Amino acid sequence: MATLPSDGKGGDVTEAVPVLQVCDVVKDFGGVRAVDHCSLEIMPGTITGLIGPNGAGKTTLFNLVSGALAPTGGRIVFRGRHIDGLKMHRTFGLGLMRTFQIPREMKRMTVLENLMLVPAPQLGERVWASWLLPWQVARQERRIESQALEVLDFVKLAPLANEYAGNLSTGQKKLLELARTLMAEPTLVLLDEPSAGVNRTLLRDLTASILQASVERNVTFLIIEHDMDLIMTLCDPIIVMANGAVIAQGTPQQVQQDPQVLAAYLGGAADGTT
């Protein structure tokens, strides 16, 4: 693996403790090795891009980190705690969230209701609480609604709070996915192709929300993306995977000039086309 120096964002992050460490991770599906002794570190406060050709193992790696899959071998450490093999609800509870390339909104619920479902546990979910502690249930619901409206305003979806989520455009659904992760006050968010199917206007809103969440809410992002213009302007550092392993990492400029990246991912082109 070619490891390139990176200055990251927001000051000297090289001396900080990684928020995520993937250590020699392997994932086999029968006789197929999707992730091959992959190692990487994500520093707090960064917006890190994860790129590579189709079949490089990027989404499988996301599934391993988030708990959708268990690794065949290796270790995954989040905020100093081993999470390899933990289920998704456990990693969610630790502050690690992920979105999907195809949004998974609750279509028959409003945008606001989609956000209000996120915080857990809620008193209203317990039958006895509604009978014995109705004032506490109501107070908690008001607090959660206020938080949800603030997050919707943050991602510029407040005017659609009472719209059914299934009626949103693809770009609006991507903003809703981001809003749902922010409702959980995450430490690390894994974004899987946030630009896919999103028009340029909404993509600017989404990019601005990611940058703002990084700065104002101290959220760290790891982003899979095929839009090279987006990844090169939004992310620093950038990690490149091929054949299930990391082959290079560094600043956007360093990655674009790395010969292994040009050969394995860009096919020898320097303009970022695939």
N, C-alpha and C positions, 0 to 999 in steps of 0.2 A: 504494500500500500504506500502510495506517495502522500506523505503528510506535509502540508504546506503551512507556514506560519500564518496566523490570522489575528488581526487586532480587534475583531468583533465590533460591538456597538456599546455605547454608554460607558466609556472609560475602559480601564484595564480589567477585563474579565478573566485574564489568564491565571490570576492568583486566586480566583474564587473557587468554591467547591462545586463540581458539576451537579446540576439538578437531576440529570439522568446519565447513567452509565450503562452502555451495552457492551458486555465483555465476552468476546469469543462465542457469540450466540450462533447456534445451528438449528435449522428446522428442516426436517425431512418429511416428505409425503410419499410413503412407500419407497420406491427407488429414486425419487426425484428430490434433489437438495435445493430448496428454494432460498434458504439463507445459509451462507457458507462461512462459518467462523467470522462473523461480522462484529466489529468493535467500533464504538464511537462514544463521544461525550457531548452533552448539551449543557452549555453554561447558562446560568440564570440571567434573565434580562435580555437574552438574544432572540432574534427572529432568524432561525436557521432553516435554510432550504435543503431539501433532500431530492436530488434529481438522479436520473438514470434512464436508460432505454426501457421499453416495455419488457416485463419479465425479469427485471433486475432484482426484484425481491423487496421493493419499497413498501408496498401495501402489506405484504406478509410481515415485514418488520413492525409496521404499525399495529397489526393484529397481535403480535407477540408482546409488544410493550404495553398495549392497553388491556391485555388479558383475554382477548377473544380466542387466542391460541396459546398453548403451552409450548415452550421451546423443547427441542430434542436434546440440546446441550447448551452450556454456557450460563451466564448470569446477567440479570437485569436489575439495576439498583436505582431506585427513585428516592431522592432526598435521604440517602444513606440507608435505605431499607430495601432488602431483597424482595422484588415483586414477581420474579419469574414463576409462573404457574398460578398466580392469583387471578381470580375471576374478575370480569369487568366491573361488577358492582363494588368490589373491594378496591380496585385502583381508582375508581370514581370517588370513593370515600376518602382517599388519600390526597385528592386534588389533581388527579391526572385525567383529562378529558380528551375525547376525540370526536371528530366529525367524519362524515362519510362522503364519498364522491357523489352518491345519489342521496339527497336529503331524506331524512326519516321523520318528518314532522307528523304530528297528530292531525290528520286532515280535517276531521269533523269537529275539531276544537278551534277556538279563536286563537289568534296570535298571542294575546295576553294569557289565555289559559295554558297554552303550550309552555310559557315561561313559569307560570305559577305552579306547575307540576314538579318542577325541578328540585326545589329544596326539600330535604328529608332529614329526619322524620317530621311529619306534620300532625298536630293534634287532631285535626279534622278527619284523619284517616282511621281514627279509633272510634268505634260506635259509642262507647261509653263516654268519651270526652264530650261529644255533642250534647249528651244528656246532662252530664254532671258539671262540665266546665264550658258552657256555651260562650261566656264572655271572653275566656282565654282563647278559644278557637277563633272567635271573631277578631280579636286583637291581633292574633298571629296572621290571619288571612289579610287583614288590612296592611300589616307590615310587609308581607310577601308581595301583595299587589303594588304597593308603593315602590318596592325594589324592582319589580318587573317593569313598571312604567318608566322608571329611571333608566333601566338597561335598554328598553325599546327606544327611548329618546337618544341614548348614546349611539345606537346603531342606525338611527334615522328611520325606525319603523313605527314610531309612536302613532302616526296618523292611521295605521292599519291595525291598531290594537284589537279592534272588535271584528276584524275580517276573519273568515275561516281560513286556516292555514293552507288548506288544500287549494284555495283560489289564488295563492301567491304565484308570481313568476319564479323561474328557476333562481334568478339572482336574489330575489327577496327571500326565498327559502334558504339560500346560503347565508344571508344576513341573520335569518331566524336561528339557524344552527349555531352561528357564532354567539348570538344573544343567549341561547340556552346554555352554552358552556359558561358564559360570563355570570349567569345566575348562580352557578355553583361556586363562584369565587375560586377559580382554579389556580394552581401553580404553573402547570404545563398543559398546553393545548396542542393536540396533534390534528392538523388540518389536512385532509386528503383532497387534493385538487380543488381548492376553493374557487378557481376561475372557470371551471368547466361549465359551459352553458350559460355563462353570465355575460350580459351586454356590457359595453365599455363604461357606460355611465354608472351602473350599479357596481361594477368592478372597482371604480374609483372610490365609491362609498365603502366597499368592503375593505379595500386596502387601507383607507384612512382609519377605519374602525380597528383594524389589526394594529396599526402603528400607535394609535391612541391608547388601546388597551395595554400595549407593551410599556408605554411610558407612564400612563396615569394609574394603571391598575397592577403594574408589576407582574404582568403575565408573560411567561416564556412560551414561544411558539416553535414548533417543528412542522414544516410545511412540505408536503409532496406537491409538486407542480410541474406541468409540462410547458407552461407559458414562460419562455425564457426571458422575455422582456420584463414580466412581473417578477420572476425569481431574482434576476440580476439587479433590479432596482429596490426590491423590498427586503431581500435577505442578505445577511452577512453574519456568520460565515455560511458557506454552501458546502454540503457533503455530497459526493458523487458515488453511486453504487453501480456495479455491473456484476452479473453472474452471482448475485447473492452476497457480495462483499463490498466493503468500502475501498475504492481505488484512489480517491483524492479528496482533499478538503482544503478550504482556504477562502480568501476573499473572492468576490465575483471576478475580479481581474485575473487573479492567480488561477482560478479554475478554468477560465476561458482559454488560458495559454498553456495549460498542462497537456503534454502530449498523450498521456493515457486517457484523458477525458476526450480529447479530439478523436482518438482512435476508437474508443469503446462506446462513446455516447454520441458525439457529434459527427462521427463518420468522416473525420478529417476536415469538416467544415468549421469555419470560425464564426459563422453568423448565427449560431444557435438553432439551426433548423434540424429536424429529425426525419 
